[in-house]
Amino acid sequence: MQFPGFLLLAVLVVGSGLGVILLRNPIHAALFLTVNLAGVAALYLMLHAQFLALIQVIVYAGAIAVLFVFAIMVLIPGKEETGPDPLHAQRWLAVPLVGVLLLEVLLILRSGVFQTGPPAPGVPTGVEPLYRLLLTDFLFPFEVTSVLLLAAFVGVTALTKKKVS
């Protein structure tokens, strides 16, 4: 069951990565970026790296992708949509597709794919070794990353602020 799951996630990650690169609409590209980063988090889960998957979702798929989408929406005002919906027929396919995907998720969760065996003797488990490393040896790069994210947020805010004259 692991190889088909990996294959599905690999196709999802590569396809969404191509969507980020090839799509001309920046909002669609940002949504594909979110899918891509969530797929990478799922790959981390398959490797039993739960902490990395959580950080991937919180930091990248959550914070950066949402910030990117908001920056796009503020910097590139869109036109109002008028006329008939060209995707009306495709929208009706979304309901059964979502049902099938939810059924797949339910079957995967019930199958026990994510159950782990007993840890190997002598190998540290949990997140304690990782956070000890983060808060000792890698504290400076960790803080530099947070300052860079803050500078990016301030830069986006400054770019989107209209001058009042």
Steps between C-alpha positions, in 0.01 A plus 500: 500500500793737552624500141162588341453774760847634430436484126174692540666765716798526266271560202307758705816683606656499152172596332432785740860616461449513125177690561691761701751544220274483195186687604483866412234590756687580824207406722474154343879463529480588871229240555711240320791603725284427803408157360867434426613585852220295654605207280856532625363492857315179414826353370660590833218313672576194289859521625367510860636852547191643667674808637636598159156447346344724764760771448455470123126557531518778758790700358484444127158382388333712766686823557697563182239379252221701670723807516580451131133473407410812700792691346383400153143598573605840633764577237308374196141616514284276284216579265147420601381177348216551257317276260418130515714267705721301258563229762137442598495137378831421669387635834237224527780244471662642814236362736547129413876549469519642853290206622739252339803678648348505848426128467863439401626696799270304729619168356864601529458607862320176589757283322771571757756632251609767743547257790861481607680207647704506819801731486845355455697468825734788570340733246349814657130538427269798490593858434735549796825449300374734228397784727821467702693537173280792390540687827876444536701458180247647256351778711663779298384374155154436646477859625641639173223318315237657723647847443499440122134398512421813701692716250308340213171575674599863564614531137171367366310734729708798385451408133125471535448823690353770277644848520248761603554831324 
